Amino acid sequence: MSSVKISVVVPAFNEEMLLPATLRSIRAAMSAFDARGWESELIVCDNNSTDGTAEAARAGGAQVVFEAFNQIARARNTGASRASGDWLIFVDADSQPSRELFADAASQIEGRRCIAGGSTVALASDRAAARLFVFAWNALSRTCRWGAGSFVFCESAAFREVGGFSQALYAGEEIDLFRRLKRFARRGGRTVVILHRHPLATSDRKLRLYSLSEYLGFMLKMSFSAGRALRDRGACFPWYDGRR
């Protein structure tokens, strides 16, 4: 396969505590691209942080771009707009991809049939609720071919053709993106995949920081609004209220 350039994009809002470990893991994982002779770049989008996120990103060797509007979809899109790679990989600031996961993504890229993909996830938690959540999400992810927002890889041209992440949504934007990517892939005789051999290690902090009653309230609001609450920043508080 001819040379490929990979752009890894990390959206980050007040992530100075977890970002350094994330960037170290990404740097180590990017050796899977180096082994293929591919170029790569690492971009952090500082999403209007009030802590030392930008400084931590620069210390970790990343290019830093700034997005003033606090929204995950917009932060990812802003990072992607600065990317020069043929393929984009989005990794959340509280996640640590392995070299093996990046190598699996590279193999899909080399195969040329895949247009985008995601990964199953693993949480560092022994809590029964966490294990149940991960099991249910991973099964749904593989069945529906929906990628978790914490790890998404996509051909840059396809990402831009379908319009990127929807900036009308404050949560669930990754599922919306995968729905559009699957339709786009079918039209071109290509596919979307969910990698599962090396799950993405990601933080369980949302399960630790929010109570069951808070999550039930969030789910009920989503259900009764038929998803319209996903367009309301206040309703999507687990992503935006700043708890860390």
C-alpha positions as CSV (number, residue, x, y, z in Angstrom):
1,M,0.0,0.0,0.0
2,S,1.3,3.5,-0.8
3,S,2.2,5.8,2.1
4,V,-0.6,6.9,4.4
5,K,-0.8,9.7,6.9
6,I,-2.8,9.3,10.1
7,S,-4.1,12.2,12.1
8,V,-5.0,11.4,15.8
9,V,-7.4,13.9,17.2
10,V,-8.1,14.2,20.9
11,P,-10.9,16.5,22.2
12,A,-10.2,17.7,25.7
13,F,-12.2,19.8,28.2
14,N,-10.4,20.3,31.6
15,E,-8.4,17.1,31.2
16,E,-5.0,18.1,32.6
17,M,-5.1,15.2,35.1
18,L,-5.7,12.3,32.6
19,L,-4.4,13.8,29.4
20,P,-0.7,13.1,29.9
21,A,-1.2,9.3,30.3
22,T,-3.5,9.4,27.3
23,L,-0.9,11.1,25.1
24,R,1.8,8.7,26.3
25,S,-0.3,5.7,25.3
26,I,-1.2,7.3,22.0
27,R,2.4,8.0,21.2
28,A,3.4,4.4,22.0
29,A,0.5,3.1,19.9
30,M,1.4,5.2,16.9
31,S,4.5,3.1,16.6
32,A,2.2,0.7,14.7
33,F,2.1,3.3,12.0
34,D,5.8,4.0,12.1
35,A,6.4,0.3,11.5
36,R,4.5,0.6,8.2
37,G,6.4,3.7,7.1
38,W,3.3,5.9,7.6
39,E,3.4,9.5,8.7
40,S,1.3,10.5,11.7
41,E,0.4,13.6,13.7
42,L,-1.2,14.2,17.1
43,I,-3.7,17.0,17.6
44,V,-5.4,18.0,20.8
45,C,-8.4,20.3,20.6
46,D,-8.6,22.4,23.8
47,N,-12.4,22.9,24.2
48,N,-12.3,26.1,26.2
49,S,-10.6,24.5,29.3
50,T,-10.1,26.5,32.4
51,D,-7.2,24.3,33.7
52,G,-3.8,23.3,32.3
53,T,-5.1,21.1,29.5
54,A,-3.4,23.1,26.7
55,E,-0.1,23.1,28.6
56,A,-0.4,19.3,29.2
57,A,-1.1,18.7,25.5
58,R,2.0,20.7,24.4
59,A,4.2,18.9,27.0
60,G,2.9,15.7,25.5
61,G,4.1,16.6,22.1
62,A,0.7,17.4,20.5
63,Q,-0.3,20.3,18.3
64,V,-3.0,22.3,20.1
65,V,-6.0,23.9,18.5
66,F,-8.6,25.9,20.4
67,E,-12.4,25.6,20.2
68,A,-14.3,28.2,22.3
69,F,-17.7,26.6,22.1
70,N,-17.9,23.8,24.7
71,Q,-19.3,20.8,22.7
72,I,-17.7,17.4,22.1
73,A,-18.9,17.2,18.4
74,R,-17.6,20.7,17.7
75,A,-14.2,20.0,19.4
76,R,-13.7,16.8,17.3
77,N,-14.7,18.7,14.1
78,T,-12.3,21.6,14.9
79,G,-9.5,19.2,15.5
80,A,-10.3,17.4,12.3
81,S,-10.4,20.6,10.3
82,R,-6.7,21.1,11.2
83,A,-5.7,17.6,10.4
84,S,-3.8,16.8,7.2
85,G,-4.0,13.0,7.4
86,D,-5.7,10.6,4.9
87,W,-7.3,9.0,7.9
88,L,-8.6,10.4,11.2
89,I,-8.5,8.6,14.5
90,F,-10.5,10.2,17.4
91,V,-9.5,9.2,20.9
92,D,-11.1,10.6,24.0
93,A,-8.8,12.3,26.6
94,D,-9.6,9.7,29.3
95,S,-8.8,6.7,27.1
96,Q,-5.6,4.7,26.5
97,P,-5.3,2.9,23.1
98,S,-2.8,0.1,22.7
99,R,-0.3,-0.4,19.9
100,E,-2.3,-3.6,19.1
101,L,-5.5,-1.6,18.6
102,F,-3.8,0.9,16.3
103,A,-2.3,-2.0,14.4
104,D,-5.7,-3.6,13.9
105,A,-7.0,-0.3,12.6
106,A,-4.0,0.0,10.3
107,S,-4.8,-3.5,8.9
108,Q,-8.3,-2.4,8.1
109,I,-7.0,0.7,6.3
110,E,-4.6,-1.5,4.3
111,G,-7.4,-3.7,3.3
112,R,-9.0,-0.8,1.5
113,R,-12.6,-2.1,2.0
114,C,-13.2,-0.4,5.3
115,I,-14.2,3.2,5.3
116,A,-14.5,3.7,9.1
117,G,-14.6,1.8,12.4
118,G,-14.7,1.8,16.1
119,S,-13.7,-0.5,18.9
120,T,-15.2,-2.4,21.9
121,V,-14.2,-0.9,25.2
122,A,-12.8,-2.1,28.6
123,L,-13.2,-0.2,31.9
124,A,-10.8,-0.6,34.7
125,S,-13.5,-1.4,37.3
126,D,-14.7,-4.4,39.3
127,R,-18.2,-2.9,39.9
128,A,-21.0,-5.1,38.7
129,A,-22.8,-2.1,37.1
130,A,-19.7,-1.3,35.1
131,R,-19.2,-4.9,33.9
132,L,-22.9,-5.0,32.9
133,F,-22.7,-1.7,31.1
134,V,-19.6,-2.7,29.1
135,F,-21.1,-6.1,28.2
136,A,-24.3,-4.5,27.0
137,W,-22.6,-1.7,25.1
138,N,-20.0,-4.0,23.4
139,A,-22.8,-6.4,22.2
140,L,-24.8,-3.5,20.9
141,S,-21.8,-1.9,19.3
142,R,-20.8,-5.0,17.4
143,T,-24.4,-5.9,16.4
144,C,-25.3,-2.4,15.1
145,R,-21.7,-1.4,14.1
146,W,-21.8,1.7,16.2
147,G,-18.5,2.9,17.6
148,A,-18.1,4.5,21.0
149,G,-17.0,8.1,20.7
150,S,-13.9,7.3,22.7
151,F,-12.4,5.6,19.6
152,V,-13.4,6.3,16.0
153,F,-11.3,5.9,12.9
154,C,-12.4,7.2,9.5
155,E,-11.2,8.0,6.1
156,S,-10.8,11.8,6.0
157,A,-12.6,12.2,2.7
158,A,-15.6,10.1,3.9
159,F,-15.7,12.0,7.2
160,R,-15.9,15.3,5.3
161,E,-18.3,14.0,2.7
162,V,-20.9,13.0,5.4
163,G,-20.5,16.2,7.3
164,G,-18.5,15.1,10.3
165,F,-20.0,15.0,13.8
166,S,-23.4,16.7,14.1
167,Q,-23.1,20.0,15.9
168,A,-26.8,19.8,16.7
169,L,-26.1,17.1,19.3
170,Y,-24.5,17.3,22.7
171,A,-24.4,13.5,23.2
172,G,-24.9,10.5,20.9
173,E,-23.1,12.3,18.1
174,E,-21.0,9.2,17.5
175,I,-24.0,7.0,16.8
176,D,-25.4,9.6,14.5
177,L,-22.1,9.7,12.6
178,F,-21.9,5.9,12.3
179,R,-25.4,5.8,10.9
180,R,-24.4,8.2,8.1
181,L,-21.1,6.5,7.5
182,K,-22.8,3.1,7.1
183,R,-25.2,4.5,4.5
184,F,-22.2,6.1,2.7
185,A,-20.2,2.9,2.8
186,R,-23.0,0.8,1.3
187,R,-23.3,3.2,-1.6
188,G,-19.6,2.7,-2.4
189,G,-19.6,-1.1,-1.8
190,R,-17.4,-0.6,1.4
191,T,-18.0,-1.3,5.0
192,V,-17.8,-0.1,8.6
193,V,-16.2,-2.3,11.3
194,I,-16.0,-2.6,15.0
195,L,-12.6,-3.9,16.2
196,H,-12.8,-6.3,19.2
197,R,-9.5,-8.2,19.6
198,H,-7.9,-5.4,21.7
199,P,-10.6,-3.3,23.4
200,L,-9.9,0.4,24.1
201,A,-9.1,1.0,27.8
202,T,-11.2,3.9,28.9
203,S,-12.0,5.6,32.2
204,D,-15.0,4.5,34.3
205,R,-15.3,8.0,35.9
206,K,-18.8,8.7,34.7
207,L,-20.0,5.6,36.5
208,R,-18.1,6.6,39.6
209,L,-19.1,10.3,39.6
210,Y,-22.8,10.0,38.9
211,S,-25.4,8.2,40.9
212,L,-27.9,5.6,39.5
213,S,-30.7,8.0,40.1
214,E,-29.0,10.7,38.0
215,Y,-28.5,8.2,35.1
216,L,-32.1,7.0,35.4
217,G,-33.3,10.6,35.2
218,F,-31.1,11.2,32.2
219,M,-32.4,8.0,30.4
220,L,-36.0,8.9,31.2
221,K,-35.6,12.4,29.8
222,M,-34.0,10.9,26.6
223,S,-36.8,8.4,26.2
224,F,-39.7,10.8,26.8
225,S,-38.2,13.4,24.5
226,A,-37.6,10.8,21.7
227,G,-34.0,11.9,21.7
228,R,-34.6,15.6,21.4
229,A,-32.9,16.1,24.8
230,L,-29.6,15.2,23.0
231,R,-29.8,18.7,21.5
232,D,-29.9,20.3,25.0
233,R,-26.6,20.9,26.6
234,G,-28.1,21.1,30.1
235,A,-29.8,17.7,29.7
236,C,-26.5,16.1,28.7
237,F,-24.9,17.0,32.0
238,P,-22.6,14.0,32.4
239,W,-20.5,15.3,29.5
240,Y,-20.6,19.1,30.4
241,D,-21.0,19.8,34.1
242,G,-17.3,19.6,34.7
243,R,-17.2,16.8,37.2
244,R,-13.7,15.2,37.2
